[in-house]
Amino acid sequence: MEPNQNQTTVQGGGAKKTISAIIVLAIIAVGGWYLYNSGAFKRGVENAPEITREQLVGEAPLSASLESAIEKHKGEILERIGTGVPLSEDEREALGKTMLMEAHLYNFTDAETNAIFEALKVQ
């Protein structure tokens, strides 16, 4: 090509790129919404392991994975209340349920139990 010649560029595909970008953004939005509603973004206090009624009352044994999940959740609870930041309403509700129904499975010490109830009192 000679230096003084004008070069013509063809820009076709701008609409295709826009549609592709909209589709990608829609997929990301739907995926994020699904993850949020599934509890994937819940904090440790709110994300308690699922315990059946039979396990709760001692009629069925806890699996090793459930015992591990309970121990992990216990650590998350203690870490969260250790921050001193007041609990959100969702956290208070979840932690209250854990302490009322499932605390015997967590084997909290007296000091840990007192710290949790103090955190539940703070507004």
N, CA and C atoms as a LAMMPS dump frame, in Angstrom:
ITEM: TIMESTEP
0
ITEM: NUMBER OF ATOMS
369
ITEM: BOX BOUNDS ff ff ff
-5.0000000000000000e+02 5.0000000000000000e+02
-5.0000000000000000e+02 5.0000000000000000e+02
-5.0000000000000000e+02 5.0000000000000000e+02
ITEM: ATOMS id mol type element x y z
1 1 1 N 0.84 -1.157 0
2 1 2 C 0 0 0
3 1 3 C 0.898 1.236 0
4 2 1 N 0.543 2.199 -0.774
5 2 2 C 1.308 3.43 -0.901
6 2 3 C 1.043 4.313 0.31
7 3 1 N 1.982 5.129 0.72
8 3 2 C 1.821 5.94 1.932
9 3 3 C 0.709 6.975 1.85
10 4 1 N 0.33 7.448 0.71
11 4 2 C -0.685 8.493 0.604
12 4 3 C -2.088 7.971 0.364
13 5 1 N -2.259 6.68 0.313
14 5 2 C -3.586 6.137 0.067
15 5 3 C -4.374 6.069 1.377
16 6 1 N -5.66 6.334 1.279
17 6 2 C -6.537 6.216 2.449
18 6 3 C -6.897 4.754 2.666
19 7 1 N -6.884 4.372 3.957
20 7 2 C -7.24 3.002 4.277
21 7 3 C -8.662 3.002 4.814
22 8 1 N -9.478 2.158 4.242
23 8 2 C -10.863 2.069 4.671
24 8 3 C -10.998 0.878 5.607
25 9 1 N -11.613 1.128 6.779
26 9 2 C -11.837 0.022 7.72
27 9 3 C -13.328 -0.257 7.773
28 10 1 N -13.62 -1.505 7.9
29 10 2 C -15.01 -1.928 7.967
30 10 3 C -15.301 -2.304 9.408
31 11 1 N -16.304 -1.707 9.976
32 11 2 C -16.678 -2.003 11.357
33 11 3 C -18.025 -2.695 11.372
34 12 1 N -18.003 -3.959 11.139
35 12 2 C -19.25 -4.717 11.222
36 12 3 C -19.112 -5.647 12.405
37 13 1 N -19.946 -5.885 13.226
38 13 2 C -19.753 -6.752 14.381
39 13 3 C -19.912 -5.985 15.669
40 14 1 N -20.105 -4.699 15.582
41 14 2 C -20.345 -3.914 16.791
42 14 3 C -21.621 -4.359 17.475
43 15 1 N -22.636 -4.651 16.679
44 15 2 C -23.906 -5.121 17.249
45 15 3 C -23.74 -6.506 17.851
46 16 1 N -22.953 -7.353 17.221
47 16 2 C -22.713 -8.703 17.741
48 16 3 C -21.986 -8.632 19.081
49 17 1 N -21.009 -7.716 19.189
50 17 2 C -20.264 -7.565 20.441
51 17 3 C -21.177 -7.056 21.551
52 18 1 N -22.066 -6.139 21.234
53 18 2 C -22.992 -5.601 22.223
54 18 3 C -23.939 -6.685 22.716
55 19 1 N -24.475 -7.459 21.813
56 19 2 C -25.388 -8.547 22.193
57 19 3 C -24.643 -9.58 23.035
58 20 1 N -23.418 -9.908 22.644
59 20 2 C -22.611 -10.863 23.413
60 20 3 C -22.348 -10.344 24.82
61 21 1 N -22.036 -9.063 24.932
62 21 2 C -21.775 -8.469 26.245
63 21 3 C -23.026 -8.503 27.112
64 22 1 N -24.179 -8.232 26.536
65 22 2 C -25.433 -8.264 27.283
66 22 3 C -25.725 -9.68 27.765
67 23 1 N -25.493 -10.663 26.917
68 23 2 C -25.722 -12.063 27.295
69 23 3 C -24.793 -12.468 28.43
70 24 1 N -23.523 -12.095 28.336
71 24 2 C -22.559 -12.438 29.387
72 24 3 C -22.957 -11.776 30.706
73 25 1 N -23.332 -10.516 30.665
74 25 2 C -23.758 -9.82 31.881
75 25 3 C -25.013 -10.453 32.481
76 26 1 N -25.944 -10.878 31.632
77 26 2 C -27.16 -11.529 32.122
78 26 3 C -26.822 -12.854 32.799
79 27 1 N -25.913 -13.611 32.211
80 27 2 C -25.502 -14.888 32.811
81 27 3 C -24.838 -14.646 34.162
82 28 1 N -23.979 -13.656 34.245
83 28 2 C -23.314 -13.334 35.505
84 28 3 C -24.331 -12.902 36.554
85 29 1 N -25.29 -12.071 36.164
86 29 2 C -26.315 -11.605 37.099
87 29 3 C -27.165 -12.768 37.614
88 30 1 N -27.589 -13.64 36.732
89 30 2 C -28.404 -14.793 37.136
90 30 3 C -27.59 -15.721 38.031
91 31 1 N -26.338 -15.956 37.688
92 31 2 C -25.479 -16.806 38.514
93 31 3 C -25.252 -16.21 39.892
94 32 1 N -25.017 -14.925 39.957
95 32 2 C -24.849 -14.25 41.251
96 32 3 C -26.1 -14.306 42.089
97 33 1 N -27.239 -14.083 41.449
98 33 2 C -28.521 -14.164 42.163
99 33 3 C -28.727 -15.567 42.724
100 34 1 N -28.426 -16.584 41.928
101 34 2 C -28.586 -17.963 42.38
102 34 3 C -27.67 -18.258 43.568
103 35 1 N -26.413 -17.874 43.476
104 35 2 C -25.476 -18.11 44.573
105 35 3 C -25.897 -17.377 45.834
106 36 1 N -26.35 -16.14 45.677
107 36 2 C -26.795 -15.369 46.842
108 36 3 C -27.976 -16.052 47.52
109 37 1 N -28.953 -16.476 46.743
110 37 2 C -30.141 -17.13 47.31
111 37 3 C -29.854 -18.519 47.849
112 38 1 N -28.814 -19.164 47.374
113 38 2 C -28.483 -20.498 47.859
114 38 3 C -27.715 -20.445 49.17
115 39 1 N -27.339 -19.254 49.603
116 39 2 C -26.625 -19.119 50.864
117 39 3 C -25.117 -19.155 50.719
118 40 1 N -24.616 -19.14 49.526
119 40 2 C -23.176 -19.223 49.317
120 40 3 C -22.438 -18.027 49.912
121 41 1 N -23.107 -16.891 50.062
122 41 2 C -22.451 -15.704 50.577
123 41 3 C -22.781 -15.432 52.036
124 42 1 N -23.457 -16.346 52.693
125 42 2 C -23.767 -16.141 54.099
126 42 3 C -22.493 -16.203 54.914
127 43 1 N -22.491 -15.394 55.954
128 43 2 C -21.342 -15.399 56.845
129 43 3 C -21.367 -16.643 57.708
130 44 1 N -20.285 -16.891 58.397
131 44 2 C -20.132 -18.09 59.197
132 44 3 C -21.218 -18.32 60.222
133 45 1 N -21.637 -17.27 60.934
134 45 2 C -22.646 -17.425 61.976
135 45 3 C -23.963 -17.908 61.374
136 46 1 N -24.291 -17.417 60.207
137 46 2 C -25.571 -17.745 59.575
138 46 3 C -25.536 -19.058 58.802
139 47 1 N -24.36 -19.557 58.517
140 47 2 C -24.226 -20.717 57.647
141 47 3 C -24.021 -21.996 58.468
142 48 1 N -25.008 -22.33 59.28
143 48 2 C -24.929 -23.503 60.149
144 48 3 C -25.099 -24.787 59.341
145 49 1 N -24.425 -25.857 59.751
146 49 2 C -24.609 -27.135 59.057
147 49 3 C -26.018 -27.679 59.288
148 50 1 N -26.5 -28.433 58.32
149 50 2 C -27.831 -29.029 58.418
150 50 3 C -27.779 -30.241 59.343
151 51 1 N -28.632 -30.233 60.349
152 51 2 C -28.698 -31.318 61.323
153 51 3 C -30.127 -31.853 61.317
154 52 1 N -30.265 -33.158 61.17
155 52 2 C -31.602 -33.755 61.155
156 52 3 C -32.155 -33.823 62.574
157 53 1 N -33.459 -34.007 62.678
158 53 2 C -34.099 -34.136 63.99
159 53 3 C -33.53 -35.328 64.742
160 54 1 N -33.316 -36.424 64.034
161 54 2 C -32.777 -37.63 64.662
162 54 3 C -31.381 -37.391 65.223
163 55 1 N -30.551 -36.671 64.478
164 55 2 C -29.208 -36.347 64.959
165 55 3 C -29.288 -35.378 66.135
166 56 1 N -30.218 -34.45 66.057
167 56 2 C -30.376 -33.442 67.093
168 56 3 C -30.715 -34.072 68.439
169 57 1 N -31.574 -35.082 68.433
170 57 2 C -32.005 -35.704 69.696
171 57 3 C -31.214 -36.958 70.036
172 58 1 N -30.197 -37.281 69.266
173 58 2 C -29.328 -38.395 69.576
174 58 3 C -29.798 -39.743 69.085
175 59 1 N -30.821 -39.768 68.237
176 59 2 C -31.315 -41.034 67.699
177 59 3 C -30.493 -41.505 66.502
178 60 1 N -29.703 -40.629 65.921
179 60 2 C -28.847 -40.979 64.792
180 60 3 C -27.467 -40.384 65.048
181 61 1 N -26.418 -41.113 64.687
182 61 2 C -25.065 -40.599 64.923
183 61 3 C -24.716 -39.457 63.955
184 62 1 N -23.789 -38.646 64.394
185 62 2 C -23.266 -37.59 63.526
186 62 3 C -22.15 -38.185 62.676
187 63 1 N -22.18 -37.908 61.403
188 63 2 C -21.099 -38.375 60.527
189 63 3 C -19.836 -37.57 60.833
190 64 1 N -18.713 -38.095 60.412
191 64 2 C -17.442 -37.39 60.613
192 64 3 C -17.449 -36.035 59.903
193 65 1 N -18.064 -35.994 58.719
194 65 2 C -18.108 -34.721 57.985
195 65 3 C -19.008 -33.707 58.699
196 66 1 N -20.105 -34.176 59.306
197 66 2 C -20.975 -33.265 60.044
198 66 3 C -20.281 -32.78 61.316
199 67 1 N -19.581 -33.661 62.003
200 67 2 C -18.831 -33.237 63.189
201 67 3 C -17.793 -32.187 62.813
202 68 1 N -17.14 -32.384 61.688
203 68 2 C -16.161 -31.417 61.202
204 68 3 C -16.831 -30.085 60.867
205 69 1 N -18.002 -30.151 60.225
206 69 2 C -18.735 -28.927 59.868
207 69 3 C -19.192 -28.18 61.122
208 70 1 N -19.613 -28.914 62.142
209 70 2 C -20.024 -28.282 63.403
210 70 3 C -18.826 -27.608 64.057
211 71 1 N -17.69 -28.279 64.074
212 71 2 C -16.474 -27.71 64.667
213 71 3 C -16.044 -26.452 63.905
214 72 1 N -16.141 -26.492 62.585
215 72 2 C -15.799 -25.313 61.767
216 72 3 C -16.765 -24.167 62.066
217 73 1 N -18.056 -24.472 62.142
218 73 2 C -19.055 -23.452 62.428
219 73 3 C -18.84 -22.86 63.82
220 74 1 N -18.489 -23.706 64.771
221 74 2 C -18.197 -23.229 66.127
222 74 3 C -17.059 -22.208 66.073
223 75 1 N -16.003 -22.53 65.344
224 75 2 C -14.883 -21.598 65.205
225 75 3 C -15.299 -20.288 64.564
226 76 1 N -16.172 -20.364 63.563
227 76 2 C -16.654 -19.153 62.893
228 76 3 C -17.488 -18.3 63.847
229 77 1 N -18.3 -18.955 64.666
230 77 2 C -19.111 -18.229 65.654
231 77 3 C -18.199 -17.506 66.634
232 78 1 N -17.239 -18.235 67.201
233 78 2 C -16.347 -17.646 68.198
234 78 3 C -15.498 -16.526 67.598
235 79 1 N -15.072 -16.714 66.347
236 79 2 C -14.308 -15.663 65.673
237 79 3 C -15.169 -14.421 65.48
238 80 1 N -16.423 -14.619 65.062
239 80 2 C -17.31 -13.482 64.799
240 80 3 C -17.626 -12.71 66.067
241 81 1 N -17.965 -13.417 67.147
242 81 2 C -18.306 -12.678 68.372
243 81 3 C -17.066 -12.05 68.994
244 82 1 N -15.9 -12.602 68.679
245 82 2 C -14.649 -12.042 69.181
246 82 3 C -14.304 -10.697 68.576
247 83 1 N -14.941 -10.345 67.478
248 83 2 C -14.656 -9.047 66.851
249 83 3 C -15.218 -7.888 67.661
250 84 1 N -16.248 -8.151 68.46
251 84 2 C -16.864 -7.088 69.239
252 84 3 C -17.859 -6.249 68.457
253 85 1 N -17.988 -6.506 67.17
254 85 2 C -18.946 -5.779 66.335
255 85 3 C -20.341 -6.349 66.603
256 86 1 N -21.338 -5.485 66.859
257 86 2 C -22.681 -6.006 67.114
258 86 3 C -23.169 -6.9 65.972
259 87 1 N -23.896 -7.941 66.337
260 87 2 C -24.432 -8.881 65.359
261 87 3 C -25.569 -8.243 64.573
262 88 1 N -25.681 -8.614 63.3
263 88 2 C -26.824 -8.171 62.502
264 88 3 C -28.055 -8.944 62.969
265 89 1 N -29.211 -8.511 62.561
266 89 2 C -30.448 -9.204 62.946
267 89 3 C -30.443 -10.643 62.43
268 90 1 N -29.975 -10.86 61.2
269 90 2 C -29.89 -12.219 60.65
270 90 3 C -28.921 -13.076 61.456
271 91 1 N -27.797 -12.494 61.843
272 91 2 C -26.83 -13.235 62.651
273 91 3 C -27.41 -13.569 64.02
274 92 1 N -28.101 -12.608 64.623
275 92 2 C -28.713 -12.842 65.94
276 92 3 C -29.737 -13.978 65.861
277 93 1 N -30.539 -13.962 64.825
278 93 2 C -31.552 -15.006 64.648
279 93 3 C -30.902 -16.378 64.473
280 94 1 N -29.898 -16.464 63.606
281 94 2 C -29.229 -17.74 63.349
282 94 3 C -28.493 -18.239 64.591
283 95 1 N -27.796 -17.345 65.275
284 95 2 C -27.047 -17.732 66.464
285 95 3 C -27.989 -18.105 67.606
286 96 1 N -29.096 -17.394 67.726
287 96 2 C -30.093 -17.745 68.75
288 96 3 C -30.642 -19.143 68.522
289 97 1 N -30.926 -19.481 67.265
290 97 2 C -31.424 -20.822 66.941
291 97 3 C -30.377 -21.877 67.276
292 98 1 N -29.137 -21.597 66.909
293 98 2 C -28.063 -22.539 67.213
294 98 3 C -27.946 -22.76 68.713
295 99 1 N -27.973 -21.692 69.489
296 99 2 C -27.808 -21.814 70.932
297 99 3 C -29.02 -22.475 71.584
298 100 1 N -30.193 -22.234 71.067
299 100 2 C -31.405 -22.809 71.643
300 100 3 C -31.557 -24.283 71.301
301 101 1 N -31.275 -24.642 70.06
302 101 2 C -31.57 -25.994 69.592
303 101 3 C -30.352 -26.918 69.506
304 102 1 N -29.183 -26.381 69.193
305 102 2 C -28.068 -27.231 68.805
306 102 3 C -26.803 -27.072 69.645
307 103 1 N -26.829 -26.23 70.652
308 103 2 C -25.613 -25.924 71.412
309 103 3 C -24.973 -27.175 72.01
310 104 1 N -25.773 -28.156 72.391
311 104 2 C -25.22 -29.379 72.992
312 104 3 C -24.327 -30.147 72.016
313 105 1 N -24.538 -29.968 70.717
314 105 2 C -23.698 -30.632 69.721
315 105 3 C -22.376 -29.898 69.513
316 106 1 N -22.33 -28.631 69.888
317 106 2 C -21.148 -27.801 69.678
318 106 3 C -20.144 -27.899 70.83
319 107 1 N -20.586 -28.402 71.961
320 107 2 C -19.713 -28.54 73.143
321 107 3 C -19.035 -27.224 73.514
322 108 1 N -19.821 -26.144 73.584
323 108 2 C -19.283 -24.863 74.011
324 108 3 C -18.875 -24.945 75.478
325 109 1 N -17.786 -24.294 75.814
326 109 2 C -17.402 -24.182 77.22
327 109 3 C -18.318 -23.15 77.873
328 110 1 N -18.277 -23.075 79.199
329 110 2 C -19.082 -22.069 79.896
330 110 3 C -18.671 -20.661 79.48
331 111 1 N -17.374 -20.444 79.336
332 111 2 C -16.886 -19.119 78.932
333 111 3 C -17.362 -18.764 77.522
334 112 1 N -17.328 -19.735 76.611
335 112 2 C -17.789 -19.494 75.239
336 112 3 C -19.289 -19.202 75.22
337 113 1 N -20.041 -19.976 75.999
338 113 2 C -21.491 -19.764 76.072
339 113 3 C -21.803 -18.372 76.608
340 114 1 N -21.111 -17.965 77.671
341 114 2 C -21.333 -16.629 78.232
342 114 3 C -20.988 -15.537 77.223
343 115 1 N -19.899 -15.703 76.492
344 115 2 C -19.507 -14.711 75.482
345 115 3 C -20.552 -14.621 74.377
346 116 1 N -21.092 -15.756 73.973
347 116 2 C -22.116 -15.749 72.924
348 116 3 C -23.368 -15.042 73.405
349 117 1 N -23.823 -15.357 74.607
350 117 2 C -25.03 -14.701 75.112
351 117 3 C -24.82 -13.206 75.338
352 118 1 N -23.614 -12.812 75.699
353 118 2 C -23.321 -11.378 75.806
354 118 3 C -23.404 -10.712 74.433
355 119 1 N -22.886 -11.384 73.424
356 119 2 C -22.957 -10.843 72.053
357 119 3 C -24.401 -10.755 71.576
358 120 1 N -25.234 -11.709 71.984
359 120 2 C -26.656 -11.678 71.591
360 120 3 C -27.396 -10.531 72.278
361 121 1 N -26.953 -10.11 73.46
362 121 2 C -27.595 -9.02 74.193
363 121 3 C -27.322 -7.674 73.556
364 122 1 N -26.099 -7.488 73.043
365 122 2 C -25.686 -6.179 72.491
366 122 3 C -26.517 -5.86 71.262
367 123 1 N -27.021 -4.634 71.23
368 123 2 C -27.84 -4.209 70.085
369 123 3 C -27.073 -3.289 69.207
